[in-house]
Amino acid sequence: MQQTRMGAENKSKNLGGMFRALRYRNYRLFFVGQGISLIGTWMQQIALSWLVYRLTDSVFLLGAVTFSSQIPSFILGPFAGVIADKFERRKVLVVTQALSMLQASTLAALVLTDTIQIWHVLTLSALLGTINAFDIATRQAFVVQMVDQREDISNAIALNSSMFNMARLVGPSVAGLLIAAVGEGVCILINAVSYIAVIASLLLMQLKPFVREQKEHKVWQSLQEGFAYSYNFAPIKALILIVGLISLFGMPFSVLLPVFARDILHGGANTLGFLMGASGVGALAGALFLAQRKSVVGLGKVIVFTMLLFGFALIAFSFSKVLVVSLLLMLLTGFGMIVTMASCNTLLQTIVEDDKRGRVMSLYATAFMGMAPIGSMLAGAVAEIIGVSYTLAGCGLLCAISIIPFALNLSRLRQMVEPIYQRLGIVPTIATGLQTASNLTAPPEER
């Protein structure tokens, strides 16, 4: 009886620990507002993919649209990091969200009036990519301002991933039904309206007054400083490289999904929604798995395992012609991808110096968003020649191979971050560890 009660108490405590970042009012506001907006974002993404493929029947143009929406992050991402370190992050986010609302409204108007052309989609996608280059870097660096205690940052990042993937589960599923019923334009219009929620949440936050850094550097000097810091500290360089590789080789799978949904699984927009939804379920499970972790210790091994899982799941999915099997493999793919990405994010946020956070996280965003368009264009071009199945299988194989150097150097990288973990109190110092060991081996009367 007592054991049952203790088990229930421990379960309740673990559940509370899983959502501990929600204790902070500012983070709760952000979580709700961003969650609503992200549902709209995923609805627009599905609607746009289906619209482009319906209008053009071109896998290459599917890749081109993704390229135009994400390549600005590759070019502007490092500059965005300087902005995130120099200006009040909340104001930057309000501006980027308002501009994103304007972009979505324009796109919705063109689709609903049936005047949309592919060059409109490419131009507006490039505009959104430019806005996102500044939004993503700033949002990543803004997390620390919403969570007062540093030990809860990793939980906030994991909950961000949960929110992102809950939206990824709901958004495509709803979009698939709406596209079949009323067309793509309504999905895009809903996204435009959803930005109101995140803008309101930002304006309602109560933050400490922004203090501009006294040490003023020119933009180019700040960029050089951020690059040098990231390049010369091997753990940061390795984590950013992993994110870049999974974006280059792995992210194209989402671009190719409309082809699998229609031409291989012989479905429609709802099939695409189901595939995206299954990936979202797996990703949500992965985010919750990370949220229940109490420490960042051991995440390196997790990254190796989930990167391999992601790669092999992609290979298996590429040859599946049965919807149920494809959905199960999409679930594994979503789990592997989000745990790898969010683990890299968490480790970076933990080990980076505060005064360089914006620039390092902008490099993370550049690797995440900037390499994906290159991969999408390459995958689209290769798929036109050898087919989507072999293309995606190749992507999965490259993902699995690319994690091997990180796995071989894991122990050396762990030794390099150990002093940071000790300074932050994440792991005990050597002296504390020796004292603990002494206490454990001493007779009971001497403890």
Secondary structure by P-SEA (a helix, b strand, c coil): caaaaaaaaaaaaaaaaaacccccaaaaaaaaaaaaaaaaaaaaaaaaaaaaaaacccaaaaaaaaaaacccccccaaaaaaaaacccaaaaaaaaaaaaaaaaaaaaaaaaaccccaaaaaaaaaaaaaaaaaaaaaaaaacccccccccaaaaaaaaaaaaaaaaaaaaaaaaaaaaacccaaaaaaaaaaaaaaaaaaaaaccccccccccccccaaaaaaaaaaaaaacaaaaaaaaaaaaaaaccccccccccccccccccccaaaaaaaaaaaaaaaaaaaaaaaacccccaaaaaaaaaaaaaaaaaaaaaacccaaaaaaaaaaaaaaaaaaaaaaaaaaaacccccaaaaaaaaaaaaaccaaaaaaaaaaaaaacccaaaaaaaaaaaaaaaaaaaaaaaaaaaaaaaaaaaaacccccaaaaaaaaaaaacccccc
